Amino acid sequence: MEPRRVTRRRFVQSTLALGAAGLTAAAYGRAAGAADRIRIGQIGCGGRNRWHTQWVKNVAVQANAAVVAACDVWKQQLESMASHIKRRFDLDPKLYADHRKLLEDNDIDAVIIATPDHQHCGQLIDAVQAGKDAYIEKPIAMDMDELNRAYDAVVAAKAVVQHGTQGRSSPGAAACRALHASGKMGRLFRVESTETAYAPYWNHYARPEKESDTDWKAFLYNRPHRPFDPDQHGSWMGYHDFSSGTIGGWMSHFSDFVHAATGCGFPVSAVAHGGIYAPTSDRRRTAPDTVTVVLDYPEGFVTHFSTHFGSAVDNETTVFFFEKGVVRTAFGHNPGEPVVSGEGSDHAERPREKKALELPQTQDHMLNWLECIRTRKAPAADMDAGYKQGVAVVLGDIAYVTGRKALFDPSKRDVRPAV
């Protein structure tokens, strides 16, 4: 595939600046046209990418960016997204049923991937190998093989990849990071978080009712063939073939928040338990609606993630346990305003009053990605951050599936159940 076309003037102006940077041809083309509008194609047209469309619109003037194309295997979803894009950007987007055809379009600079989880890694690999930068929704991967292949492809392509763990870019995460780095609260030894809802969110996903409305084979992607099932197509997050459920859907946010706040290394092990317990769950589905995952970190702390449906009690809570007290925040995707106190501690130097942490100014997550496309700098949730979040999710899921402790070997880049 040829890199994006640039004018002779831009080519000459960019040669000295970029020649020594070691960029690939495709990346060179993107950077050389840095003054141009960033043209984005969306892969997946569900509710998440509708949110992304509005998000790009919110920063479009600052970033000089627009969504100009969309792709989905479900025809009605694609047509609806076309109207959604036109209302926000006053243009008729190019429409594709096959993401590979969208990636062949030289007029598209970057893509936002928000498809079922089992498609993430393969489509990210296709995107960066086609010379596109990418915003990829979490979780990045469902197993270590695809995670390793995606990481290596992104590094080889020198692509600017931002992961959809936007909590990392929040003022709340920055405030927690500053407090942890200061050492004022002493040693961190535990972080726990709870995320709940009355009904599984995938209960409400739309679905095609007829196989003729969609490309069922393309939806299945790399999964074994089966007869068309509208519930699997629509509520895919409730099926373990396509998703680890709330481990990938919610724990990915929590784990990345912890990684951002502490600067820790990879989790080294996990234990997990869960199942389908909620009275609001559909028993046809196979992803757990209730799960607890405990991750162990080499810095000497553990994280405890608990999630359930059937009740919204204790929703959106996160607590960092230090030797001198605690920091309470909301959930990882939007930590809100963290509050520090000496709660639960008898340490002589514990805080005597509750106090909201000062919130520093941070850059919008989407704007950060778009600006990094121009500068070729690493975005806030780059592939290294995504890989670490991916390891946490795979560890938790393997521990849940096997009912055994799961171990991560960083030298082999592999996760295996403990012997």
C-alpha positions as CSV (number, residue, x, y, z in Angstrom):
1,M,0.0,0.0,0.0
2,E,1.4,3.5,-0.9
3,P,1.8,6.1,1.9
4,R,-0.5,9.0,1.9
5,R,0.3,11.5,-0.9
6,V,2.0,14.8,0.2
7,T,2.9,17.9,-1.8
8,R,6.5,18.5,-3.0
9,R,6.7,21.6,-0.6
10,R,5.8,19.5,2.4
11,F,8.1,16.8,1.3
12,V,11.1,19.1,1.1
13,Q,10.3,20.9,4.3
14,S,10.1,17.5,6.2
15,T,13.1,15.7,4.7
16,L,15.7,16.9,7.1
17,A,13.5,16.7,10.2
18,L,12.3,13.2,9.5
19,G,15.1,11.6,7.6
20,A,16.9,10.5,10.7
21,A,13.9,9.5,12.7
22,G,13.7,5.9,11.4
23,L,10.1,6.2,10.4
24,T,8.5,3.6,8.2
25,A,7.4,4.9,4.8
26,A,3.7,5.0,5.9
27,A,4.6,6.8,9.1
28,Y,6.7,9.3,7.1
29,G,3.8,10.0,4.9
30,R,1.5,10.7,7.8
31,A,4.0,13.0,9.6
32,A,4.9,14.9,6.3
33,G,1.3,15.9,5.9
34,A,1.0,17.1,9.5
35,A,-0.7,20.4,8.5
36,D,-3.6,18.5,6.8
37,R,-6.8,17.4,8.4
38,I,-6.5,14.0,10.1
39,R,-9.0,11.8,8.4
40,I,-10.4,9.0,10.5
41,G,-12.2,5.8,9.6
42,Q,-14.3,3.9,12.2
43,I,-14.2,0.2,12.3
44,G,-17.3,-0.9,14.1
45,C,-20.5,1.1,14.3
46,G,-22.1,0.3,17.6
47,G,-22.7,2.5,20.6
48,R,-19.1,2.9,21.5
49,N,-18.0,4.2,18.1
50,R,-21.0,6.6,18.2
51,W,-19.5,8.0,21.4
52,H,-16.1,8.2,19.6
53,T,-17.7,10.2,16.8
54,Q,-19.0,12.8,19.1
55,W,-15.7,12.8,21.0
56,V,-13.8,13.5,17.8
57,K,-16.3,16.2,17.0
58,N,-15.7,17.8,20.4
59,V,-12.0,18.2,19.7
60,A,-12.2,18.6,15.9
61,V,-11.3,22.3,15.8
62,Q,-8.2,21.9,18.1
63,A,-7.1,18.7,16.4
64,N,-8.1,19.5,12.8
65,A,-9.7,16.1,12.5
66,A,-12.8,14.5,11.1
67,V,-14.5,11.1,10.8
68,V,-14.8,10.5,7.1
69,A,-15.5,6.7,6.8
70,A,-17.1,3.8,8.6
71,C,-17.2,0.1,8.4
72,D,-19.5,-2.6,9.9
73,V,-20.7,-6.0,8.9
74,W,-24.3,-5.2,9.8
75,K,-25.9,-3.1,7.1
76,Q,-28.4,-1.2,9.2
77,Q,-25.8,-0.3,11.8
78,L,-23.5,1.0,9.1
79,E,-26.3,3.1,7.5
80,S,-27.3,4.5,10.9
81,M,-23.6,5.5,11.6
82,A,-23.5,7.2,8.2
83,S,-26.3,9.6,9.3
84,H,-24.6,10.0,12.7
85,I,-21.3,11.1,11.0
86,K,-23.0,13.4,8.5
87,R,-24.8,15.3,11.2
88,R,-21.6,16.0,13.0
89,F,-19.1,16.6,10.3
90,D,-21.4,17.7,7.4
91,L,-20.0,15.2,5.0
92,D,-21.1,11.9,3.4
93,P,-18.7,9.3,4.8
94,K,-17.3,6.4,2.8
95,L,-18.9,3.2,3.8
96,Y,-17.4,-0.3,3.9
97,A,-18.6,-3.7,4.9
98,D,-15.0,-5.1,5.1
99,H,-12.5,-3.4,7.3
100,R,-9.7,-4.4,4.9
101,K,-11.2,-2.4,2.1
102,L,-11.4,0.7,4.4
103,L,-7.7,0.2,5.2
104,E,-6.8,0.2,1.5
105,D,-8.2,3.7,1.3
106,N,-5.1,6.1,1.0
107,D,-7.3,9.0,2.0
108,I,-7.7,7.7,5.5
109,D,-4.9,8.4,8.0
110,A,-6.1,6.7,11.2
111,V,-8.8,4.3,12.4
112,I,-10.8,3.9,15.6
113,I,-11.5,0.2,16.3
114,A,-14.5,-0.6,18.5
115,T,-15.6,-4.1,17.4
116,P,-16.3,-7.2,19.4
117,D,-13.3,-8.1,21.6
118,H,-12.2,-11.2,19.6
119,Q,-11.6,-9.0,16.6
120,H,-9.4,-6.3,18.2
121,C,-5.9,-7.7,17.8
122,G,-6.4,-8.9,14.2
123,Q,-7.9,-5.6,13.1
124,L,-5.2,-3.6,14.9
125,I,-2.5,-5.6,13.2
126,D,-4.2,-5.1,9.8
127,A,-4.4,-1.4,10.5
128,V,-0.8,-0.7,11.4
129,Q,0.5,-2.9,8.6
130,A,-1.6,-0.8,6.2
131,G,0.1,2.3,7.5
132,K,-2.7,3.6,9.7
133,D,-2.5,4.9,13.2
134,A,-5.1,3.5,15.6
135,Y,-7.3,4.1,18.6
136,I,-8.2,0.6,19.9
137,E,-10.9,-0.1,22.4
138,K,-10.1,-2.3,25.4
139,P,-9.5,-5.0,26.2
140,I,-6.7,-5.3,23.6
141,A,-6.6,-9.1,23.6
142,M,-8.2,-12.3,24.7
143,D,-5.0,-14.5,24.8
144,M,-1.3,-14.0,24.9
145,D,-0.6,-15.2,21.4
146,E,-2.7,-12.5,19.8
147,L,-1.5,-9.9,22.3
148,N,2.2,-10.6,21.4
149,R,1.5,-10.5,17.7
150,A,-0.3,-7.2,18.0
151,Y,2.4,-5.6,20.2
152,D,5.2,-6.7,17.7
153,A,3.2,-5.4,14.7
154,V,2.7,-2.0,16.3
155,V,6.3,-1.7,17.3
156,A,7.5,-2.7,13.8
157,A,5.1,-0.2,12.1
158,K,6.1,2.6,14.5
159,A,2.4,3.4,14.6
160,V,0.8,5.8,17.1
161,V,-1.7,3.6,19.0
162,Q,-3.9,4.8,21.8
163,H,-5.9,2.4,24.0
164,G,-9.4,3.1,25.1
165,T,-8.5,3.3,28.8
166,Q,-9.3,7.0,29.0
167,G,-9.1,7.0,32.8
168,R,-5.3,7.1,32.5
169,S,-5.6,10.6,31.1
170,S,-7.9,11.9,33.9
171,P,-7.0,14.5,36.5
172,G,-7.9,11.9,39.1
173,A,-5.3,9.4,37.9
174,A,-2.7,12.2,37.8
175,A,-3.5,13.2,41.3
176,C,-3.2,9.6,42.6
177,R,0.1,9.2,40.7
178,A,1.5,12.3,42.3
179,L,0.4,11.2,45.8
180,H,1.9,7.7,45.4
181,A,5.1,9.1,44.0
182,S,5.5,11.5,47.0
183,G,5.5,8.6,49.5
184,K,3.5,10.7,52.0
185,M,1.1,7.8,52.6
186,G,3.7,5.2,53.1
187,R,3.7,1.8,51.5
188,L,0.8,0.8,49.2
189,F,-0.3,-2.8,49.9
190,R,-3.7,-3.2,48.4
191,V,-6.1,-1.7,45.8
192,E,-9.7,-2.9,45.6
193,S,-12.5,-1.9,43.3
194,T,-16.1,-2.8,42.7
195,E,-18.2,-2.2,39.6
196,T,-21.8,-3.3,39.5
197,A,-25.1,-2.8,37.7
198,Y,-28.7,-4.1,38.0
199,A,-28.6,-5.8,34.6
200,P,-25.8,-6.8,32.4
201,Y,-25.1,-4.0,30.0
202,W,-25.0,-6.4,27.0
203,N,-28.7,-7.2,27.6
204,H,-29.6,-4.0,25.8
205,Y,-27.4,-4.3,22.7
206,A,-29.2,-4.2,19.4
207,R,-28.9,-7.2,17.1
208,P,-29.8,-8.1,13.5
209,E,-32.8,-10.4,13.3
210,K,-32.0,-11.9,9.9
211,E,-28.7,-13.4,8.6
212,S,-29.3,-11.5,5.4
213,D,-28.9,-8.2,7.3
214,T,-25.3,-8.9,8.2
215,D,-22.1,-10.9,7.3
216,W,-22.3,-13.6,9.9
217,K,-19.0,-15.2,8.8
218,A,-17.2,-11.9,9.1
219,F,-18.7,-11.4,12.6
220,L,-17.4,-14.8,13.7
221,Y,-14.0,-13.7,12.4
222,N,-11.5,-16.3,13.7
223,R,-14.1,-18.2,15.8
224,P,-15.5,-21.7,14.8
225,H,-18.5,-21.6,12.4
226,R,-22.0,-22.0,13.9
227,P,-25.5,-21.3,12.7
228,F,-26.6,-17.7,12.7
229,D,-27.6,-16.6,16.2
230,P,-28.9,-13.0,16.6
231,D,-28.3,-13.0,20.3
232,Q,-24.6,-13.9,19.9
233,H,-24.3,-11.3,17.2
234,G,-25.9,-8.5,19.3
235,S,-25.1,-9.5,22.9
236,W,-21.6,-10.8,22.0
237,M,-20.1,-9.5,25.2
238,G,-22.2,-12.1,27.1
239,Y,-20.5,-15.0,25.3
240,H,-17.1,-16.2,26.3
241,D,-16.2,-17.1,22.7
242,F,-16.1,-13.4,21.9
243,S,-15.4,-11.7,25.3
244,S,-14.2,-12.4,28.8
245,G,-17.2,-10.3,29.9
246,T,-16.5,-7.8,32.8
247,I,-12.9,-9.0,33.1
248,G,-12.1,-7.5,29.8
249,G,-14.9,-4.9,29.8
250,W,-14.4,-3.4,33.2
251,M,-11.3,-4.8,34.9
252,S,-9.2,-3.5,32.0
253,H,-10.1,0.0,33.1
254,F,-9.3,-0.7,36.7
255,S,-6.0,-2.4,36.1
256,D,-4.8,0.3,33.7
257,F,-5.8,2.9,36.3
258,V,-3.7,1.1,38.9
259,H,-0.8,0.9,36.5
260,A,-1.0,4.6,35.7
261,A,-1.3,5.6,39.3
262,T,1.6,3.5,40.6
263,G,4.0,3.1,37.7
264,C,4.2,-0.6,38.7
265,G,5.4,-3.5,36.6
266,F,3.4,-6.4,35.2
267,P,1.1,-8.4,37.4
268,V,2.8,-11.8,38.1
269,S,-0.2,-13.9,39.1
270,A,-3.9,-14.1,39.4
271,V,-6.6,-16.1,41.1
272,A,-10.3,-15.7,40.2
273,H,-13.7,-17.1,40.8
274,G,-17.1,-16.3,39.2
275,G,-20.0,-17.5,37.3
276,I,-23.5,-16.6,36.1
277,Y,-25.5,-15.8,39.3
278,A,-27.5,-12.6,38.6
279,P,-31.3,-13.0,38.3
280,T,-31.1,-10.4,35.5
281,S,-28.9,-12.6,33.3
282,D,-29.9,-14.6,30.3
283,R,-28.9,-18.2,31.0
284,R,-28.1,-18.8,27.3
285,R,-25.0,-16.7,27.7
286,T,-21.6,-18.0,28.9
287,A,-19.5,-15.0,30.1
288,P,-19.5,-14.5,33.9
289,D,-21.8,-11.9,35.3
290,T,-20.2,-12.1,38.7
291,V,-16.4,-12.4,39.1
292,T,-13.6,-11.6,41.6
293,V,-10.0,-11.4,40.4
294,V,-7.0,-10.9,42.6
295,L,-3.8,-9.8,40.9
296,D,-0.4,-9.9,42.6
297,Y,2.3,-7.3,41.7
298,P,6.1,-7.5,42.3
299,E,6.1,-4.2,44.1
300,G,4.4,-5.9,47.0
301,F,0.7,-5.0,46.6
302,V,-2.4,-6.8,45.4
303,T,-5.4,-5.6,43.5
304,H,-8.9,-7.0,44.2
305,F,-11.5,-6.5,41.5
306,S,-15.1,-7.5,42.2
307,T,-18.0,-7.1,39.8
308,H,-21.6,-8.3,39.7
309,F,-24.9,-7.7,38.1
310,G,-28.3,-8.1,39.8
311,S,-27.7,-5.1,42.1
312,A,-26.1,-1.7,41.7
313,V,-25.0,-1.5,45.3
314,D,-21.4,-0.3,45.8
315,N,-21.0,0.7,42.2
316,E,-18.1,2.8,41.0
317,T,-15.8,2.4,44.1
318,T,-12.0,2.1,44.3
319,V,-9.9,2.2,47.4
320,F,-6.0,2.5,47.6
321,F,-4.8,1.1,50.9
322,F,-1.6,2.6,52.3
323,E,0.0,2.1,55.6
324,K,-1.0,5.6,56.7
325,G,-4.6,5.5,55.4
326,V,-6.6,5.3,52.2
327,V,-7.4,7.1,49.0
328,R,-11.0,6.7,47.8
329,T,-11.9,7.3,44.1
330,A,-14.6,6.4,41.6
331,F,-14.0,3.6,39.1
332,G,-10.9,3.5,36.8
333,H,-12.6,4.8,33.6
334,N,-13.3,8.1,35.4
335,P,-11.7,8.3,38.9
336,G,-13.4,11.6,39.7
337,E,-12.0,13.5,42.6
338,P,-9.9,11.3,44.9
339,V,-10.1,11.8,48.6
340,V,-7.3,11.0,51.0
341,S,-7.7,10.2,54.7
342,G,-6.2,8.3,57.6
343,E,-9.2,6.0,57.7
344,G,-8.4,2.5,59.0
345,S,-4.9,3.3,60.1
346,D,-3.3,3.8,63.5
347,H,-0.1,5.1,62.1
348,A,1.2,8.1,64.0
349,E,1.6,10.1,60.8
350,R,-1.8,9.4,59.3
351,P,-3.8,12.3,57.9
352,R,-6.2,13.6,60.6
353,E,-8.8,14.9,58.2
354,K,-10.3,13.9,54.9
355,K,-9.0,16.0,52.0
356,A,-9.7,16.0,48.3
357,L,-6.5,15.7,46.2
358,E,-5.6,18.6,44.1
359,L,-6.5,17.8,40.5
360,P,-3.8,18.8,38.0
361,Q,-4.7,19.8,34.4
362,T,-4.4,16.9,32.0
363,Q,-4.9,16.5,28.2
364,D,-8.1,15.0,26.8
365,H,-7.5,11.4,25.8
366,M,-8.7,11.7,22.2
367,L,-7.0,15.0,21.6
368,N,-3.8,13.4,23.0
369,W,-3.9,10.7,20.4
370,L,-4.7,13.1,17.5
371,E,-1.8,15.4,18.5
372,C,0.6,12.4,18.8
373,I,-0.4,11.4,15.2
374,R,1.2,14.7,14.1
375,T,4.2,14.7,16.5
376,R,4.9,10.9,16.4
377,K,5.3,11.0,20.1
378,A,3.9,8.1,22.3
379,P,0.3,8.8,23.5
380,A,-0.8,8.5,27.1
381,A,-2.1,4.9,26.7
382,D,0.4,3.6,24.2
383,M,1.1,0.0,23.3
384,D,3.3,-0.6,26.3
385,A,0.4,0.5,28.6
386,G,-2.0,-1.6,26.5
387,Y,0.2,-4.7,26.7
388,K,0.3,-4.5,30.5
389,Q,-3.5,-4.0,30.6
390,G,-3.8,-7.0,28.2
391,V,-1.6,-9.2,30.5
392,A,-3.8,-8.4,33.5
393,V,-7.0,-9.3,31.6
394,V,-5.5,-12.6,30.2
395,L,-4.3,-13.5,33.6
396,G,-7.7,-12.9,35.2
397,D,-9.5,-14.8,32.5
398,I,-7.3,-17.9,32.5
399,A,-7.5,-18.0,36.3
400,Y,-11.3,-17.8,36.0
401,V,-11.6,-20.5,33.2
402,T,-9.2,-23.0,34.8
403,G,-10.1,-22.4,38.4
404,R,-6.3,-22.3,39.1
405,K,-3.7,-19.7,39.9
406,A,-2.4,-18.2,36.7
407,L,1.2,-17.0,36.3
408,F,2.8,-14.5,33.9
409,D,6.3,-15.1,32.7
410,P,7.6,-11.8,31.2
411,S,10.7,-13.5,29.7
412,K,8.6,-15.9,27.7
413,R,5.7,-13.4,27.3
414,D,3.3,-16.2,28.3
415,V,0.5,-16.9,30.8
416,R,0.0,-20.4,32.2
417,P,-1.9,-22.1,35.0
418,A,0.3,-22.9,38.0
419,V,1.3,-26.5,38.3
